[in-house]
Amino acid sequence: MLACLKDRVSDGDAAAGVETLLMVVGAGRGPLVRASLRAADRCDPPRRLRVFAVEKNPNAVVTLQSLVESEGWGDRVTVVASDMRTWDAGRDLHSSTFRLNVGTFYGTRRVVSGTSSV
């Protein structure tokens, strides 16, 4: 994520305050959200990052909302309680914890193809 942010936003744009939007689909309990924010802060100069954490599991949504509050991410993270395949939002980057392997290829392909409109 660090390399991606550095590649996507030049140092000059970062210094000018250009904001990158990231949609973490299937955000779960937030490991990619946390890692993305940490990477943005570690860049020199730091990158402004706005994260949409999309999650359909209501228990994980509660955890994400608690993280936003306890970590002070309110101005950087928006929790979206929705299925990623039905939430309609065009964004710059997409990140997901879904992993492709032989055993789950068909299911993963269906999930990824369902996000092609975003």
Summary of the structure (lengths in Angstrom):
residues: 118
radius of gyration: 14.7
end to end distance: 19.5
largest distance: 45.7
contacts: 317
relative contact order: 0.20
helix: 43%
strand: 20%
